[in-house]
Amino acid sequence: MTNHTPSMPEKPKMGDYKRHLLVCTGPRCTEDGEAQALFETLGEKFKAAGIDKGALRVKRTRTHCFATCKSGPIMCVQPDGIWYYNVNETNLQRIIDEHLLGGKPVEELIYHRACSADEQ
């Protein structure tokens, strides 16, 4: 009997990032594909804002459903634990400028905040 150890797949690599933006593109948030269209603009918007690389880099990911299916597009900024609703073109630019660049969440667009460890 041979002692055969299966080979491990190559470990993936990922560049460093400061924040991770999750965008719901599921069918119930926006029925007209608005969330998907918004997601597709993020690359050029991040590049224009200078958050596509370097210390302020923001990683972006499409998700299928957050199970909070109202007033979309919906997005979540991690590790900040900030959940935004009604993320249209204008509101997205505010989130980029004020939160992702300025570090100050856009309060009137927030519908949920994750509890911090000291609040538990």
C-alpha positions as CSV (number, residue, x, y, z in Angstrom):
1,M,0.0,0.0,0.0
2,T,1.4,3.4,-1.0
3,N,1.2,6.3,1.3
4,H,-0.2,8.9,-1.1
5,T,-0.9,12.4,0.1
6,P,-3.2,14.3,-2.2
7,S,-1.6,17.6,-3.4
8,M,-3.0,20.8,-2.1
9,P,-4.4,23.3,-4.6
10,E,-2.4,26.4,-5.0
11,K,-3.3,29.0,-2.3
12,P,-5.1,32.0,-3.9
13,K,-3.5,35.5,-3.6
14,M,-5.3,38.7,-2.9
15,G,-4.0,42.3,-2.7
16,D,-4.3,44.3,0.5
17,Y,-7.4,46.5,0.9
18,K,-8.8,48.8,3.5
19,R,-12.5,48.2,3.0
20,H,-14.8,45.7,1.2
21,L,-17.9,46.9,-0.5
22,L,-20.6,44.3,-0.9
23,V,-23.4,45.1,-3.4
24,C,-26.6,43.1,-3.6
25,T,-27.4,42.4,-7.2
26,G,-30.2,39.9,-6.5
27,P,-33.5,40.2,-8.3
28,R,-35.6,41.4,-5.4
29,C,-33.6,44.5,-4.4
30,T,-34.1,46.2,-7.8
31,E,-36.1,44.5,-10.5
32,D,-34.7,46.6,-13.3
33,G,-31.1,45.6,-13.0
34,E,-30.2,48.9,-11.4
35,A,-27.9,47.3,-8.8
36,Q,-26.0,45.3,-11.4
37,A,-25.5,48.5,-13.5
38,L,-24.3,50.4,-10.4
39,F,-21.9,47.6,-9.6
40,E,-20.5,47.7,-13.1
41,T,-19.6,51.4,-12.6
42,L,-17.6,50.9,-9.4
43,G,-14.3,50.1,-11.2
44,E,-14.1,53.4,-13.0
45,K,-15.5,55.3,-10.0
46,F,-13.0,53.8,-7.6
47,K,-10.2,54.6,-10.1
48,A,-11.3,58.2,-10.4
49,A,-11.4,58.5,-6.6
50,G,-8.0,56.8,-6.2
51,I,-9.3,53.9,-4.2
52,D,-8.6,51.2,-6.7
53,K,-5.1,50.6,-5.3
54,G,-2.8,51.6,-2.5
55,A,-3.6,52.2,1.2
56,L,-7.2,53.2,0.6
57,R,-8.0,50.3,-1.9
58,V,-11.6,49.2,-1.7
59,K,-12.4,45.6,-2.8
60,R,-15.9,45.1,-4.4
61,T,-18.0,42.0,-4.6
62,R,-21.5,41.3,-5.9
63,T,-23.8,39.3,-3.6
64,H,-27.0,37.6,-4.5
65,C,-29.2,38.5,-1.5
66,F,-28.9,40.2,1.9
67,A,-32.5,39.3,2.8
68,T,-33.4,42.9,3.4
69,C,-35.2,43.4,0.1
70,K,-36.5,46.9,0.2
71,S,-35.3,50.3,-1.1
72,G,-32.4,49.0,-3.1
73,P,-29.8,49.1,-4.4
74,I,-28.4,47.9,-1.0
75,M,-24.7,47.8,-0.1
76,C,-22.6,47.0,2.9
77,V,-19.2,48.5,3.8
78,Q,-16.9,46.1,5.8
79,P,-15.2,46.0,8.2
80,D,-17.2,49.1,9.2
81,G,-20.4,47.2,9.4
82,I,-22.4,50.0,7.7
83,W,-25.4,49.0,5.6
84,Y,-26.7,51.5,3.0
85,Y,-30.0,51.6,1.1
86,N,-31.3,53.7,-1.9
87,V,-27.8,53.7,-3.4
88,N,-28.5,55.5,-6.6
89,E,-25.8,57.3,-8.7
90,T,-25.8,60.4,-6.5
91,N,-25.9,58.6,-3.2
92,L,-23.1,56.3,-4.4
93,Q,-20.9,59.3,-5.1
94,R,-21.6,60.6,-1.6
95,I,-20.6,57.2,-0.1
96,I,-17.4,57.2,-2.0
97,D,-16.5,60.8,-1.2
98,E,-17.6,61.0,2.4
99,H,-17.2,57.4,3.7
100,L,-14.7,55.6,1.6
101,L,-12.4,58.6,1.2
102,G,-13.4,60.8,4.2
103,G,-14.0,58.1,6.7
104,K,-17.3,59.5,7.8
105,P,-20.4,57.3,7.0
106,V,-23.4,59.0,5.3
107,E,-25.8,58.9,8.2
108,E,-29.1,59.5,6.4
109,L,-28.5,56.6,4.0
110,I,-27.7,54.0,6.7
111,Y,-30.4,51.5,7.5
112,H,-28.3,49.2,9.8
113,R,-25.0,49.1,11.7
114,A,-23.3,46.0,13.0
115,C,-22.8,46.0,16.8
116,S,-19.3,46.7,17.8
117,A,-17.6,44.3,20.4
118,D,-18.0,46.8,23.2
119,E,-21.7,47.2,22.6
120,Q,-22.4,43.5,23.2
